Amino acid sequence: MTAHNIVRSWGKLLGLMSLYSPDHPVVKRVLSDIAGSITQYLSEHPELTMGVVEHKLVVEDTRLEESGLVEIEIVTLLERGGIDTVTFVYGVTEDEIGLLCSAIVSKEPDIERSLAEKGAYHIRVNNARYAKVREGEVVTSEAGGEVRGER
């Protein structure tokens, strides 16, 4: 299974979880399928990272230019949750993936902490925000920090 197929399945799972309870048979089946796909992918790769850069979905350093509704929904959910990237590492379980999806869909305020408290150790969530800064450009943050482009 390719990373792009996993992304589509993950988006489908997120969509289902926003409509149905985690115990719904369809949600359970899709969760089981995606967990198997991620496990298979991770048997050949050290990790699987998905994130958002400039309102576009990026998977393993490849920007998905052809974004369909599923990918757009993932971008929207990640941005609403303040999530820059999600990384799955070898050993991730179906339960951990379910916890992540539930946290994203329910818009938990601190997903990273919530996952750690619930024992989801094979998923990393990065809330840092990155911006392209052109030469001489100044970017400010809500905290009042300033970043200047190299000259």
LINLIN-V541351 format. One record per backbone hydrogen bond with DSSP energy under -1.0 kcal/mol. CO is the residue of the C=O (numbers start at 1). NH is the residue of the N-H. Records with the same first field share a line. If there is no record, write none. Layout:
CO->NH, NH
This chain:
2->6
3->7
4->8
5->9
6->10
7->11
8->12
9->13
10->14
11->15
12->16
13->17
14->18
16->19, 20
21->24
24->28
25->29
26->30
27->31
28->32
29->33
30->34
31->35
32->36
33->37
34->38
35->39
36->40
37->41
38->42
41->44, 45
48->88
49->60
50->86
51->58
53->56
56->53
57->64
58->51
59->62
62->59
63->65
65->67
68->72
69->73
70->74
71->75
72->76
73->77
74->78
75->79
76->80
77->81
78->83
79->82
84->52
85->126
86->50
87->124
88->48
89->92
93->97
94->98
95->99
96->100
97->101
98->102
99->103
100->104
101->105
102->106
103->108
110->114
111->115
112->116
113->117
114->118
115->120
116->119
119->121
122->89
124->87
126->84, 85
134->137
137->149
139->147
141->144
145->141
147->139
